Amino acid sequence: MKIPPFSLGSRKLMLKKPFLKGTDVRKLQQYLKWLGLFEDRIDGVFGLETHKSVKKLQEKSGVGITGIVDKNTTALLNRLLHDGSVDWPAVKRDAGYTGYSPLPLNLPLTKLWQRKLDVNGKILVKNHYVIVKTYRRLWCLNINTGRILWKREIEEDELWPVCEENLVIVAIDRRLTALNPGNGEIRWEFEAPDKIQSGPMIHKGRVFFTCCDRRIFALKTRDGELLWTAKIKTSIQIPAVVTPNHVIFSAVNKNVYAFDPTQGELKWKKKITEFPTACTTKRGKVYCLTENSKIYVFHEEGYPVWREKIGYNRYNTLLMPPRLIILCGENNITAADERARIKWEVSLPYPTAAIPVITDNYLWVGTIKGLFVYDVYNGTSICSLLENQRIYSLAAAKFYLFVAAEENICCFTSK
């Protein structure tokens, strides 16, 4: 059926007779389906099901529930869908390792489904698949029901997998394997010359990883073809982070290296005075956390911006929501502004057991005795879930919170 051409946002969309038709409605339906809110056929007609899905979007986002797509709702959709932020395809969501998702996840939550798997689940979410790596197995679940779609036996390895549009990439010993997320079949494999040391990271059709022989590799995600390799004088254990023009590695020799992601040319190298424990990027800056809680900040072109020690605790995780730097240790969390001024600090009731996750307003912290929720902007304790259960990993995607707890994968959504 031919429908009239309109760009989304050029007019208000609402339920009326006769039904509104257009390419803007079709785009809206595609967005809503991508968010997991629309299950009907995409036909470009603003009917009752589209109207209900718009109201569901507005309800979950905490805005006025009108069922009308005006400029505010269009801006909300654009913000939520920017840069694939509705998914959780890597250990800290994106290629910058920010650990932040702009999707609102409003309390209270209700459990949508629960699936018993193995212990120590590492969760990723891409499209309508939930990928879980457990001890010696890789699982794929349906995002809406938790039904097991496929599973594969794999060797034990602590590295996280990573996803992109049509691939799941797993590093085991020397081998990088790319799988079809729909059926688990192997798409391609790459045999490295030594054991893979840092988990793979995908960005713009390339996958980056390092080996114990101190080499950095870049492959095409499409077919595993080797694009380039570079060797440095020491090992790299922290996964790569990516800015628009550089791929960044923090090394055990206390150097930060920036390479051209297309050719592998070393663009700059900066010395820091302490051993790096985490690295992330945001808005053209590189943030490097060291073992003594000092943060070094560089512009993506390599010149220093600032360096400061934050607080007196030891931290191992760095998260980057808007306007804040979140530092997470085993028993405490500190939030500072982007000039290293402390905004709040909290002591956790139990040691952390999972990398924390940040959504629109909340910080979700998995511990050895449950999941604890804090206001990300003032540190106020909000509530706890799954009490007395060890939390292995967390992921926030498509208005859902996924939790690996004990031997279960749980999916929560807003009531």
ABEGO torsion letter per residue (X at the ends): XBBBBBBBGABBBBBBOBBBBEAAAAAAAAAAAAAGABABBBAGBBBAAAAAAAAAAAAAAGBBBAGBBBAAAAAAAAAAABGGAABBABAAGBAAGAGBBABBBBOBBBBABBBBBBBGBBBBBBEABBBBBBBGBBBBBBAAAGBBABBBBBBBBABBBBBBAABBBBBBEABBBBBBAAAGBBABBBBBABBBABBBBBBGGBBBBBBAAGBBBBBBAAAGBBABBBBBABBBABBBBBBAABBBBBBAAGBBBBBBAAAGBBABBBBBABBBABBBBBGGBBBBBBAAGBBBBBBAAGBBABBBBBEABBBABBBBBBGBBBBBBAABBBBBBAAGBBABBBBBABBBABBBBBBAABBBBBBAAEBBBBBAAAGBBABBBGBGBBBABBBBBGGBBBBBBEABBBBBBBX
